[in-house]
Amino acid sequence: MSEMSRMKFYCDEDRCIECFACSVACSEAHELPTGISRRKVITLNEGKESLEYSLSIACMHCTDAPCEQVCPVDCFYIREDGIVLHDKETCIGCGYCLYACPFGAPQFPRDGAFGAKGAMDKCTMCAGGPLETNSSHERHMYGQNRIAEGKVPLCAAVCSTNALLVGDSQRVSQVYRTRVLSRGHNHIATPKAWKSAYGS
Amino acid sequence: MRFKYIILILISLASLAFASESAIFGKDLIPNILAYDKEGSLHLGKWFTLLQSTYFKPIFLGVLLGVPAVFFIHYKIIGPMIFSHDRKKIYVFSVFNRAIHTIAAISFMLLIPTGVVMVFGDFFGGGEFVRINKDIHAISTLLFVISVIPMLMMWFKEMLPTSDDIKWLMILGGYLNKRKDPIPAGKFNAGQKMWFYVCTFGGIIMIATGAIMFFQDFKFDFIASLGLSQIDLLRASAIVHNILGFAVLALFMTHIYMSVFAIKGAIHSILTGYKEEEEVEILHSSFYKKLNKDKKI
């Protein structure tokens, strides 16, 4: 797998204005049930002057995805372009991926027998699932497959300040580096969990 | 009465599970992300990932194949103990004992295979079959919940450690030879006691950790006051549940082997309540002496 084809999200913490457009657009586009939100906007150091900043987070499509390592039924697969996806028909809703995930990305609708956890749901980077691409079955299970249509994932497409970057990791880091070089980087508090998403 | 409280606890837990403020995806999400692998944290995310990805499955496989293999060799080389069924029979298990044991036995016969199926979920291809096993695992827990406390109470006194237990462990219960020497043991031998404690105290921990994982998204102020986040509680529960699972699986298979194969006809005592006199005289010699002294035979 060449580094050139590695897909990544990155949220520019200096640009995110906490408008929640990404989160709302995602939930609407993929017709997610209430209570499931693949993309969330979080605010760090809330209320602390000059330290407060917001970020949009979802599944970070980690390089050595811990969810994929712990799944007892092996329902995860990592595409050649690095997008971490899973098969909902194989998933048993045990919750192990959530325990392994540094970002709290996997979520479980309680639609199983007796209110048990159903199949896990998480961000697919708008790349659908293992079913036939753009079939109605795929859309119903995993939401839109915008990647297959050559479109940008909806969250990044609607980001009004272009804070949420997505694409080939080299390009994403190039864009971000250019921004930081011209305006500086104003946030020192980088969560350790980033290591898992972006390598060390 | 106890049953009523259990139902009440389950209902309150269920209502917690549907509480609006999520303990995982709500405002706790940020401290959880920041705490992940941070210095001074418990590193449970990393630990769980390492253990589940690398160690748990091979250890379960080792137990699942290793324990029966050892017993197969034991059966072939040393063979089963055969006691006379012509002598008197001694009444050892009351109707209550047997009823509680039966409920627990049914729950274990459901819990253990379904648990093993989940551990080797990829072998079974996941999907509907493993999902059904997961649901059976959850439902059959209720049978264990109602039997574990009565079992703990009805046998606790006889399960307390005695000096016989050390002697029993030194000779491994006399199972390494076919001689019919009197074995130092009371009503229950050290092996049975081990199984009892893993089943009852371990079983209660299994129920608690299992329930935590089943309900997943709830918040107990007590746990939060210990400084343990909900996600770390889940990680710790999964680790503990798996490690105790090794012991339960190994001792469950041992229990089956002893009652069905190693001591011919031993299983009948838990069905009828009566043990063969010779079996008691040899395998539970201290208990037999005591019965003789009390003129109960």
Boltz contact constraints between the chains, C-beta under 6 A:
constraints:
  - contact:
      token1: [A, 42]
      token2: [B, 30]
      max_distance: 6.0
  - contact:
      token1: [A, 66]
      token2: [B, 49]
      max_distance: 6.0
  - contact:
      token1: [A, 69]
      token2: [B, 49]
      max_distance: 6.0
  - contact:
      token1: [A, 69]
      token2: [B, 53]
      max_distance: 6.0
  - contact:
      token1: [A, 70]
      token2: [B, 49]
      max_distance: 6.0
  - contact:
      token1: [A, 70]
      token2: [B, 52]
      max_distance: 6.0
  - contact:
      token1: [A, 70]
      token2: [B, 53]
      max_distance: 6.0
  - contact:
      token1: [A, 72]
      token2: [B, 121]
      max_distance: 6.0
  - contact:
      token1: [A, 73]
      token2: [B, 121]
      max_distance: 6.0
  - contact:
      token1: [A, 73]
      token2: [B, 122]
      max_distance: 6.0
  - contact:
      token1: [A, 73]
      token2: [B, 126]
      max_distance: 6.0
  - contact:
      token1: [A, 73]
      token2: [B, 130]
      max_distance: 6.0
  - contact:
      token1: [A, 74]
      token2: [B, 122]
      max_distance: 6.0
  - contact:
      token1: [A, 75]
      token2: [B, 126]
      max_distance: 6.0
  - contact:
      token1: [A, 89]
      token2: [B, 127]
      max_distance: 6.0
  - contact:
      token1: [A, 90]
      token2: [B, 126]
      max_distance: 6.0
  - contact:
      token1: [A, 90]
      token2: [B, 127]
      max_distance: 6.0
  - contact:
      token1: [A, 92]
      token2: [B, 126]
      max_distance: 6.0
  - contact:
      token1: [A, 92]
      token2: [B, 130]
      max_distance: 6.0
  - contact:
      token1: [A, 92]
      token2: [B, 131]
      max_distance: 6.0
  - contact:
      token1: [A, 92]
      token2: [B, 134]
      max_distance: 6.0
  - contact:
      token1: [A, 95]
      token2: [B, 216]
      max_distance: 6.0
  - contact:
      token1: [A, 99]
      token2: [B, 48]
      max_distance: 6.0
  - contact:
      token1: [A, 99]
      token2: [B, 234]
      max_distance: 6.0
  - contact:
      token1: [A, 99]
      token2: [B, 235]
      max_distance: 6.0
  - contact:
      token1: [A, 99]
      token2: [B, 238]
      max_distance: 6.0
  - contact:
      token1: [A, 100]
      token2: [B, 49]
      max_distance: 6.0
  - contact:
      token1: [A, 102]
      token2: [B, 36]
      max_distance: 6.0
  - contact:
      token1: [A, 102]
      token2: [B, 45]
      max_distance: 6.0
  - contact:
      token1: [A, 103]
      token2: [B, 33]
      max_distance: 6.0
  - contact:
      token1: [A, 104]
      token2: [B, 24]
      max_distance: 6.0
  - contact:
      token1: [A, 104]
      token2: [B, 25]
      max_distance: 6.0
  - contact:
      token1: [A, 104]
      token2: [B, 29]
      max_distance: 6.0
  - contact:
      token1: [A, 113]
      token2: [B, 135]
      max_distance: 6.0
  - contact:
      token1: [A, 191]
      token2: [B, 33]
      max_distance: 6.0
  - contact:
      token1: [A, 191]
      token2: [B, 34]
      max_distance: 6.0
  - contact:
      token1: [A, 192]
      token2: [B, 37]
      max_distance: 6.0
  - contact:
      token1: [A, 192]
      token2: [B, 38]
      max_distance: 6.0
  - contact:
      token1: [A, 193]
      token2: [B, 33]
      max_distance: 6.0
  - contact:
      token1: [A, 193]
      token2: [B, 36]
      max_distance: 6.0
